[in-house]
Amino acid sequence: MTEQNSRTDAEMPVEIAGAGPAGLAAAITLARAGRQVVVHEMHREVGHRFGGDYQGLENWTTKEDVFKVLERQGITTDFNAPPGDNCTIYDPAGNEHRIKSDEPLFYLVERGPGPGTLDSALLEQAQSLGVDVRFNSRLREMRGEGILAAGPRAADAIAVGYHFDTDMDDGYWAICDNELAPEGYAYLLVANGRGTVKTCMFSGFKQEKRYLERTVAAFERLAGMTMRNPQPHGGSGNFHIPTTAYSGLHPRVGEQAGFQDALWGFGMRLAISSGVLAAQSLLSGENYDRLWQRELKPQMDAAVVNRVLFSLASNRSFTRFFSYLSTRKNLRESLRWQYQFTFPKRLLSPWARRRYESHRKDVTCDHVDCYCIWCRGDCCVHD
């Protein structure tokens, strides 16, 4: 018997495919428990596809502040994250609604490589714990213990726009108008002389250029947006509640499993939590499906109902809704309630699941001897 064959699973490194928030959160959790971990990232740097994108780390789906949740999970909070406790929302008629919350609704984080970003902070924590992160490394198969965290595989929504320099004051703006962002929303985020403007569309992808032009013009008119050195940027989101989040013997986490908010597209918290849960399942031997279905699925089920209701809303409905929000003092609590899988949402859930269809197909392989990183089902084709 060789030395390698005589080693127990606990002595063998756990391999992780993907160095996004989900993969790095899993690596951190495993390393904190004393496991050896190797993370394979196909790009040359962490957060490569985001390139300085500003995103919101949502803070309304739990009573506990998201930073307290991260600390409890053992995940670093050492990244720049100014709070978003107020913002300006415009309805389709251009009416301004100022939203103010007693507590932060979200925290603004920067994605990609570089100082102060979420991705760099997670990478530094993982490496400080001894995790071996290998860039320009594409894992083709996984024969031992491992976790699949390779990102989205379909586009249920796209966000297209620009990163830019600006003299604008810091602030957060959004527009809900189907003429700018079909079934979605447009947003403008500015902090420290840099900004991101995007239209987040859930349909009409082929007309993205037209919607982006309208979005830029609207923010220039309504918010006085000024851009210097605009750099085009785009991304996609995949929202899918899987039957199982295993592929063969390996847990899938983050967007590879479809874990993202179906209503607004927020996904960082779900990604990090799924990575932590997958790592805990390897450490404890508990079934990963039971863990994520208990901790994450109720929120995701509620989000699907929210998504379908939102997609049916007219431009006139947006005006009434934002007028209502502007009168709420404890807006964070109001939003949290919308993400609870309450009895009315349970009644609506079968209807919503029939109406909502993800572009992602559930092609999880149930072959226990399948080692593919991206499995296509019976054919087991490698990318």
N, C-alpha and C positions, 0 to 999 in steps of 0.2 A: 504494500500500500504506500503510495507516495505521501510526502509531507502535506501536499495540498489536499489530497483526498481525505487525510486523517483529521483535518481541521474542521471544527464545528461551524455551523452557520454563523454563530455569534462572533467567531474569529475572522470570518471572511468579510471583505469590504462590501458594503451595500452600494450598488451602482444607481445613479440617478440620471435620467436623460432630460436635460434642460436646466438652465441656471436662471430661470425667472423667479418671481417671488414664491411660487408654490414649491419648486424644486429646492430652492435655497432654504425655505422654512423647514422642509422635510430633512434636509442635510443638517441644519442646526439642531433640530430636535434629536436626531440620531446621535450626532457627535456629543451633545451634552449628556447623553446616556452612556457614553464610552464606546460607541461603535465607530469603526473605520468607514469612511464614506468617500466615494469618488463621484464627482459630478462631471458629466460630459456636456459641453456647450458647443454647438456647431459654429457659432459666430466667434469673432476674434475678441469680443469684449462683452461684458454684462450689459443687458438692456439695449442691445444693438438696434433693435427695430424701433425704439422709441425716440432716441436722439434728442433728448432735452424736452420732451413733451411734458406739459403740465397736466396733471390729473387730480381728481378728487378722491381722497380716502374717506369714504362715507362714515358718518358717525351717528346714524339714527336707527340702526336695526337692533341695537341692544341698549338696555338702560345704562350699562357701564360704558364709560368713554372708551373709544377704540384704543387709546394709548394704554389704558389700564388692562385691556384685553390682551394686547401684544405683550406687555410686561408679564402677565400671568402665563402666557404661552411660552415665555422664555425668548421672545423675539425682540431684537434691538429696536429702540425708538430714536436712535442717534442719527436722524436725518432732518433736513429742513422741512418744516410743515406748519406754515402760518395758518391760523384757524380761519374758517369761513363761517362767521356768525351772522353775516348780513350780505345781501346781494340785491341786484336790481333785475327784475324780470319784466319783459315787454310782451304784451299780448299781440295778436295779429294786427290789431288796429294801431299799434305803436304806443298804446297807453302804458305808462310806467307804474310798476307795482314794487314798492320797496319792502323787502322781506327782512325782518329782524328777528333773531332768535336769542334767547337768554343763554343758550349753550351752543358750541360750534356744531353746525350741521355737517361739516366736512373739514378736512385738513388738506391744504394744497400741497402736493408733493411733485417733485421733478423726477422723471423717469430717465433711465439710460445711464451711461458711464459719467464719471465726473464727481467732484466733491459735493457732498450734501444731498445726493440723490438717494432715493429709496433703494434702488438696485445696488449701488455701491456700498451702502450701509449693510445690507444683507450679505453681500459678498465678503466684506471685511469681517463680519462676525463669524461667518462660516470658516473662513481661512484661519482666524484666530483660534478656532477650536480644533484645527488640524484637518479640516476637510480639504481634500485634493480636488481643486477645480481645474479642469483641463479644457482650455479654449481651442477652437478649431478642431474639435473632436466630435465626430458624429457616430454615436453608438448604433450599431446595426442590429445587434441582438443582445439579449439579457438572459443569461442562463442561471444565475444565482439570484439572491434576494435583490430586489430593485424596485424603483418607483418611476413611473412614466409621467414626465412633466414637460412635454415638448411643444406646448402652445396650441392655438386654435387650429381647426381643420376645416372650417367652413365659415361663411360670412352671413350672419343673421342681421348684422348692422355694420355700417361703415362710417368712419369719421374722417373727413378730409378737410384740410385747411392749411394754415401756415403757423410757423414759429417766427417771431420777429423781435426786433429791438424797438423800444418806444419811450417817449417822454411822459406817457400817461401816468397818473397816480395809480397805486395798487387798487385793485377792485375785481369784482366778479359780476358778470352780466349773462343773462340767458334770454332766448326768445323761443317761444313755442308758436310755430306758424307752419302749417303744412306746405306753404309756398316756399319756405326756406329749408325745411327739414321734414320730409314726409314721415309721419307717424313718430317723429323724434323731436329733437330740439337743437338749437344752435347755441354756442356758448363762446364767451370771451373771458379769458383769465389773464390778469396782469399782476406781476410781482417783481419788484426790484429791477425795473427797466426792461423786463422781458415779458413777452406775451404769447399766448396761444389762442387762435381763433379757429373754430371748426363748426361744420354742420354734421350732426350725428343723425344719419338717415336709417330708417328701418325698411324702406322700400324706395323705388325710383333710382336704383344704383347707376343705371346707364345715363342718367341725366345729372351726375354728380357735379360736373363743371358748371352747369346752369345754376344749381342750388348753391354752390359755393360762391359764385359771383353775387347772387342775391344776398347771401349772408354777409359778405364783406361790406356791401353797400349799405345794408341795414345797420350794422354796427357803426359804420362811419357816420351815418345820419343820426342815429339815436344816442350813441354813447360817445361820439367824438373820437372814435378809434383812429389812431395814426400808426402806421407801420413803417419801419426802416429795415432794410435787409431781410425781406420776407423769404422764408425757406419753406417750400411745399412739404407737407407731411400727411400721411394717411395711415389708417389702421382698420382692423376689422374686429368684430366681436362675435362669439358663438355662444348661444344660450340653449342649453340642452339638459334635461333631467334624465340621466341614463337609467336603464333598468338595473344595470350593475356597473360599478366603476372599476371593475377588474378587467384586465385583458390577460387572459390566461391566468397565471398566478400573481400578476403584478398590478398593484393599485395605480389608477390614473388619477391625476390631480390637476387642479387649476382648469385652464381652458381646454386642455386635452380631453378632460372629462365633460366639458361644457358648463363648468361651474362659473356662472356669471349672472348678474342681475338682469332678468329679462325686461324689466321696465326701463331703467335708465342706463344700463350698460356698465354700472360699477361692478368691479370684479376683484379688486386687490384683496379685500378682506376675505372673500370666499376662497381665493387662491391660497392665501397664507394659511387659513384654517384647514383647508383640505390637505395641504402639505403636512401640517402638524398631525392631523388625524391619521394620515397614511403611515407616517413614521411611528406613531403610537401603536398602530395595529401590528407593525413588524416587531416592535419591542415587547408587546404584551401577548401577541398571538390572537388578539380579538379580531373578529371579522370586520374588515374595513367598510363594507357596505352597511353594516349595522351602525357603525360610528357616524358616517356622514349622513345617513338617512335620519338619524336621531338629531344630529346637531345642525345640519344644513338644509335638509329637504323641506321642512315646514316653511322657511323663509323663501325658498325657491318656488314652492307651490303657490304661495301668496303672490310672488312677483309675476308669475304667469297670468294669474287672474288680473293683476294690475295692468299688465301689458296689453291684454285683450281689451279691457275697458278703455285704456288710453287710446288704443288704435281706432276705437269707434267714436272717439270724441271729435267734435267739430271745432273749428276755430272759435265759434261763439262760446263753446263750453270752456275754452281756455280762459277767456276773460272773466267769467263767473268764478272759476276755480282760483285764479290768482287774486281776485278781490277778496275771496274767503281767506286765503293764506295770509294776506297782508294784515288781517285782523287778529291772527293767532299769536299769543304771547309766547307760549311754550310750543314752538313749531317742531322742535326735535321730537317731542313726545307724540305730537300728532302724526308725524311721518313714521315713527316707530310703530304706531298702531296700525298703519296701512300695510306693514310687512308682517303682521301677525296672522297666522292661519286660523282665523276666527270661524265661527260656525257659518256665517253668510258666505265666506270665501270657500269653505268646504263644500257648500251646496253648489257654488258656481264653478268649482274646480273641474268637474267632468266636462262641462260645457266649454270652459276655457281651453282645456287640453285638446278638445276636438278642433277648436278654431285656430289654435296656435300650432304651427308646424315648423320646427327648426329645419334649417337647411342641412344640418348635421344628421346623418343616418346612424342608427345604433348598430354598428357593425362589429361590436366587441366579439373577439374570438373566445369560444368556450373550450378550446383545446388545452388541456392542462400541460401538454408538452410543446406549446407554442412559445417561442422566444422572441417573436418580432416586436420591434419598437412601435411600428405602425402596422397593425394587422388589418387585412382586408377580409377577414372571415375565413371561409373554407380554403381560399387559395393561399393564404399566408404570404402575400407578396411583400417584399421589402421595398422601401423607397430608395 
